[in-house]
Amino acid sequence: MSSQANLAGYAMVLLGASKLNRILPMMMTPAGTLSPARVFVIGAGVAGLQAIATAKRMGAKVEAFDTRSVVAEQVQSVGGKFIEIDLGETGQTKDGYANALTPEQIELQQQGMKDVISKSDIVITTAQLFGRPAPLIVNGDMVAAMKPGSVIVDMAVGTGGNVEGSVVDETVDVNGVSIIGVSNLPSEMATDASQMYSSNLFNLVTEFWNEEEKSFNLNMEDDILQACVITHDGALVNETIKSIRS
């Protein structure tokens, strides 16, 4: 997931920049100074951090928000400004993913982000919940507040979408604002995505393959196996899948 999310973060910035009606970096020319484009990234996981870093390298002014205030330092380390919005207690899962917000917290988040979004040229959303539909973060009022020619890239469009009006594998125009919904972003960089994915699978298989005995050594106490094995000896053993089924 991390390797593919890295590529997705990179792809989102390129898609947004290609659709935007202006350049990302500041330019000082004899004809005047062009101010840098403003990019707002919502969600600072693997994909979000890569999007921040990529947009910053391309010369944009980058801001970011995540419900996990602990990632503020990570956002700053890749060149972004972390936007503080007080949502009360949020936290994260044991695996480092953001917890689902309450309806009241989502409303506070939307109110806090609306001003930033209205001033942004590109908005990138990356919020997804494992096994559940993605949360709606950018509503119609927030889209309407953006300048014509602005762009939104919705990474979560394939699982319900973070943006009101986003459509799977389509780019829609809402009063001059383009909403890009690509459900398979890593495929935009297919060569690297395939190389990284195959490497992931190869390393996973060889980790538990006994070359001398020509057999797999499946120690179900191993943390990696506990996380990725779903069934074993005819039983459902994955705790995450069990919780979803229940």
C-alpha positions as CSV (number, residue, x, y, z in Angstrom):
1,M,0.0,0.0,0.0
2,S,2.8,2.4,0.9
3,S,4.7,2.0,-2.4
4,Q,1.6,2.5,-4.5
5,A,0.4,5.4,-2.3
6,N,3.7,7.1,-2.9
7,L,3.2,7.0,-6.6
8,A,-0.4,8.2,-6.2
9,G,0.7,11.3,-4.3
10,Y,3.1,12.1,-7.1
11,A,0.5,11.5,-9.8
12,M,-2.1,13.7,-8.2
13,V,0.2,16.8,-8.3
14,L,1.0,16.2,-12.0
15,L,-2.7,15.7,-12.8
16,G,-3.6,18.9,-10.9
17,A,-0.8,20.9,-12.5
18,S,-1.6,19.8,-16.0
19,K,-5.3,20.9,-15.6
20,L,-4.5,24.1,-13.8
21,N,-4.7,27.3,-15.9
22,R,-1.5,28.7,-14.4
23,I,2.1,27.6,-13.5
24,L,3.1,26.4,-10.1
25,P,6.4,28.2,-9.3
26,M,7.0,31.9,-8.7
27,M,8.6,33.6,-11.7
28,M,10.3,37.0,-11.7
29,T,10.4,38.2,-15.3
30,P,10.7,41.5,-17.2
31,A,7.0,41.4,-17.6
32,G,6.4,41.2,-13.9
33,T,6.4,38.7,-11.1
34,L,4.1,35.6,-11.1
35,S,3.2,34.5,-7.6
36,P,3.4,30.8,-6.8
37,A,0.3,28.6,-7.1
38,R,-1.2,27.6,-3.8
39,V,-1.7,23.8,-3.2
40,F,-3.7,22.5,-0.3
41,V,-3.3,18.8,0.6
42,I,-5.9,17.2,2.9
43,G,-4.4,14.1,4.6
44,A,-0.7,13.6,5.4
45,G,-0.3,9.9,5.1
46,V,2.1,8.4,2.6
47,A,0.3,9.8,-0.5
48,G,-0.3,13.2,1.1
49,L,3.3,13.6,2.1
50,Q,4.5,12.7,-1.3
51,A,2.0,15.2,-2.8
52,I,3.3,17.9,-0.5
53,A,6.9,17.2,-1.4
54,T,6.2,17.0,-5.1
55,A,4.2,20.3,-5.2
56,K,6.9,22.0,-3.2
57,R,9.7,20.8,-5.5
58,M,7.6,22.2,-8.4
59,G,7.6,25.6,-6.7
60,A,4.1,25.8,-5.3
61,K,3.2,27.3,-1.9
62,V,1.9,24.2,-0.1
63,E,-0.4,23.9,2.9
64,A,-1.7,20.7,4.5
65,F,-4.1,19.4,7.1
66,D,-4.5,16.1,8.8
67,T,-6.7,15.1,11.7
68,R,-3.6,13.7,13.4
69,S,-1.7,16.7,14.8
70,V,1.3,14.4,15.4
71,V,2.1,14.5,11.7
72,A,2.6,18.3,11.7
73,E,6.4,17.9,11.9
74,Q,6.3,15.4,8.9
75,V,4.4,18.0,6.9
76,Q,7.0,20.7,7.7
77,S,9.9,18.3,6.9
78,V,8.8,18.0,3.3
79,G,8.1,21.7,2.8
80,G,4.5,22.2,3.7
81,K,2.8,24.4,6.2
82,F,0.5,22.5,8.6
83,I,-2.9,24.1,9.1
84,E,-4.2,23.8,12.7
85,I,-7.9,23.1,13.2
86,D,-9.1,22.2,16.7
87,L,-11.3,19.1,16.3
88,G,-11.0,17.8,19.9
89,E,-9.8,14.2,20.5
90,T,-9.0,12.5,17.2
91,G,-5.9,10.3,17.4
92,Q,-4.8,7.4,15.2
93,T,-5.0,3.6,15.0
94,K,-2.2,1.3,16.2
95,D,-1.0,1.2,12.5
96,G,-0.7,5.0,12.3
97,Y,-3.9,5.6,10.3
98,A,-6.4,8.4,11.2
99,N,-9.4,7.4,13.2
100,A,-12.9,8.1,11.7
101,L,-14.3,11.5,12.8
102,T,-17.7,12.1,14.3
103,P,-20.2,14.1,12.3
104,E,-19.6,17.1,14.6
105,Q,-15.8,16.8,14.0
106,I,-16.3,16.6,10.2
107,E,-18.4,19.8,10.3
108,L,-15.6,21.6,12.4
109,Q,-13.0,20.4,9.9
110,Q,-15.0,21.7,6.9
111,Q,-15.5,25.1,8.5
112,G,-11.8,25.3,9.3
113,M,-10.7,24.3,5.8
114,K,-13.2,26.4,3.8
115,D,-11.1,29.6,3.9
116,V,-7.9,27.8,2.9
117,I,-9.7,26.0,0.1
118,S,-11.2,29.2,-1.3
119,K,-7.7,30.6,-1.7
120,S,-6.1,27.5,-3.2
121,D,-5.4,26.8,-6.8
122,I,-5.1,23.0,-6.4
123,V,-6.8,21.0,-3.6
124,I,-5.7,17.3,-3.2
125,T,-7.7,15.0,-0.9
126,T,-6.4,11.7,0.3
127,A,-8.7,10.6,3.2
128,Q,-9.7,6.9,3.1
129,L,-10.9,4.5,5.7
130,F,-10.0,0.8,5.6
131,G,-13.1,-1.3,4.8
132,R,-15.5,1.7,4.8
133,P,-16.6,4.4,2.4
134,A,-14.3,7.5,2.3
135,P,-15.5,10.5,4.3
136,L,-17.0,13.5,2.5
137,I,-14.6,16.3,3.3
138,V,-15.1,18.9,0.6
139,N,-18.8,19.8,0.1
140,G,-20.5,21.7,-2.6
141,D,-20.2,25.1,-0.8
142,M,-16.5,24.7,-0.5
143,V,-16.2,23.8,-4.2
144,A,-18.3,26.9,-5.0
145,A,-15.9,29.1,-3.0
146,M,-12.9,28.2,-5.2
147,K,-11.8,30.4,-8.1
148,P,-12.8,29.4,-11.7
149,G,-9.8,27.6,-13.2
150,S,-9.0,25.9,-9.9
151,V,-8.5,22.1,-9.6
152,I,-9.4,19.4,-7.1
153,V,-7.9,15.9,-7.3
154,D,-9.9,13.3,-5.3
155,M,-7.8,10.3,-4.5
156,A,-10.6,8.6,-2.7
157,V,-13.1,8.7,-5.6
158,G,-13.0,4.9,-6.0
159,T,-14.3,4.4,-2.4
160,G,-17.0,7.0,-2.4
161,G,-15.0,10.2,-2.7
162,N,-13.9,13.0,-0.4
163,V,-15.4,15.6,-2.7
164,E,-19.0,16.3,-3.5
165,G,-19.5,15.9,-7.2
166,S,-16.5,13.8,-8.0
167,V,-17.1,11.0,-10.5
168,V,-15.1,7.8,-10.8
169,D,-12.5,8.1,-13.7
170,E,-13.9,11.3,-15.0
171,T,-13.1,15.0,-14.8
172,V,-16.1,17.1,-14.1
173,D,-16.5,20.9,-14.3
174,V,-18.4,22.6,-11.5
175,N,-18.8,26.3,-12.2
176,G,-15.3,26.5,-13.7
177,V,-13.6,24.3,-11.0
178,S,-12.3,21.0,-12.4
179,I,-12.7,17.9,-10.1
180,I,-10.5,15.0,-11.2
181,G,-11.4,11.5,-10.1
182,V,-8.9,8.8,-11.1
183,S,-9.6,5.6,-9.3
184,N,-6.2,3.9,-10.1
185,L,-3.6,6.7,-9.7
186,P,-0.5,4.4,-9.6
187,S,-1.4,3.2,-13.1
188,E,-0.5,6.7,-14.3
189,M,3.1,5.6,-13.5
190,A,2.6,1.9,-14.6
191,T,6.3,1.0,-15.0
192,D,7.3,2.0,-11.5
193,A,4.0,0.8,-10.0
194,S,4.6,-2.7,-11.5
195,Q,8.2,-2.8,-10.5
196,M,7.5,-1.8,-6.9
197,Y,4.4,-4.1,-6.5
198,S,6.3,-7.1,-7.9
199,S,9.2,-6.3,-5.5
200,N,6.8,-6.2,-2.6
201,L,5.3,-9.6,-3.5
202,F,8.7,-11.2,-4.2
203,N,10.1,-10.0,-0.8
204,L,6.9,-11.2,1.0
205,V,7.1,-14.7,-0.5
206,T,10.8,-15.2,0.0
207,E,10.6,-14.0,3.6
208,F,8.7,-17.1,4.5
209,W,10.1,-19.6,1.9
210,N,12.5,-22.2,3.2
211,E,14.9,-22.8,0.2
212,E,16.4,-26.0,1.7
213,E,13.1,-27.7,2.5
214,K,11.3,-26.2,-0.5
215,S,8.3,-25.2,1.7
216,F,6.7,-22.2,3.4
217,N,7.4,-21.6,7.0
218,L,4.2,-20.0,8.2
219,N,4.6,-19.0,11.8
220,M,1.3,-17.4,12.6
221,E,2.8,-15.5,15.5
222,D,4.7,-13.4,13.0
223,D,3.4,-9.8,12.9
224,I,3.6,-9.7,9.1
225,L,1.6,-12.9,8.6
226,Q,-1.0,-11.8,11.2
227,A,-1.6,-8.7,9.2
228,C,-1.7,-10.2,5.7
229,V,-3.0,-13.8,6.0
230,I,-6.8,-13.9,5.8
231,T,-7.5,-17.7,6.1
232,H,-5.4,-20.5,7.5
233,D,-6.3,-24.2,8.0
234,G,-9.8,-23.6,6.9
235,A,-10.5,-20.8,9.4
236,L,-10.7,-17.0,9.1
237,V,-7.7,-15.8,11.1
238,N,-7.3,-12.1,10.1
239,E,-8.6,-9.9,13.0
240,T,-9.2,-6.9,10.8
241,I,-11.4,-8.9,8.4
242,K,-13.1,-10.5,11.3
243,S,-14.1,-7.1,12.7
244,I,-15.4,-5.9,9.3
245,R,-17.5,-9.1,8.9
246,S,-19.0,-8.7,12.3
